[in-house]
């Protein structure tokens, strides 16, 4: 599927009723319930207002080249991705009141603190978004 240089591949639309699943290229789960924040309002809200982000849950922001953790109550792992879902950089953990970005980033996957290491995610890995997972 073709994408513009500033976008990530298409996946299921952002929805509070549904989520996507993110895996590595070998099919190992990275995020079992990933909300896709692909509208301005979903990206603006992000994780604000949540008290925690449980293991196995996450937020994929697209398009997005950088994030901040202002007003968050907890640390998160941040995975910065290019337009082909290749991992450019992992910040683990990103504590509250910090910023993170990477040159060439087009998508950002936010995970519970410690999940990037636990799932073996690192620069050069390729992630895959699976459509149609309902929560």
C-alpha positions, 0 to 999 in steps of 0.5 A, spaced: 500 500 500 502 506 498 503 512 503 505 519 502 512 520 505 509 524 511 504 518 513 504 511 516 501 505 513 493 505 513 490 501 519 483 501 522 480 508 524 481 511 531 475 508 535 474 508 543 470 501 541 476 498 537 483 497 537 489 494 533 494 489 534 501 491 533 506 486 532 514 485 530 516 483 523 516 475 526 509 476 528 510 477 536 506 481 539 508 488 541 501 491 543 495 487 543 490 493 544 493 499 541 488 505 540 490 508 533 490 516 534 489 518 527 485 524 528 487 531 530 483 530 537 485 523 538 492 526 537 491 532 542 488 528 547 493 522 547 494 519 554 492 525 558 487 524 563 489 516 564 492 514 571 496 508 568 497 505 561 497 497 563 502 492 559 499 490 553 495 497 551 498 502 547 497 508 543 499 509 536 499 517 533 500 518 526 502 522 523 506 524 529 514 526 529 514 527 536 511 527 543 511 530 550 509 527 557 506 534 560 501 533 565 502 525 564 501 522 571 506 516 569 512 514 565 511 511 558 516 508 553 516 511 546 517 508 540 519 513 534 517 510 527 518 512 520 513 512 514 514 504 513 514 502 521 521 501 522 523 503 529 528 509 529 529 510 536 526 508 543 526 512 549 524 508 555 522 510 559 520 517 558 518 521 564 512 526 565 514 533 563 519 531 558 519 531 550 521 526 545 522 526 537 527 523 532 529 526 525 524 522 520 519 520 525 512 519 522 509 515 527 509 514 535 507 508 539 506 509 546 507 503 551 507 502 558 513 503 561 518 497 561 514 494 555 519 496 549 525 492 553 520 486 555 518 486 548 525 486 545 523 493 541 529 496 538 532 501 532 532 497 526 526 493 528 519 493 523 513 493 526 506 491 523 499 494 525 494 488 524 487 491 522 480 489 525 482 487 532 476 489 537 476 490 544 
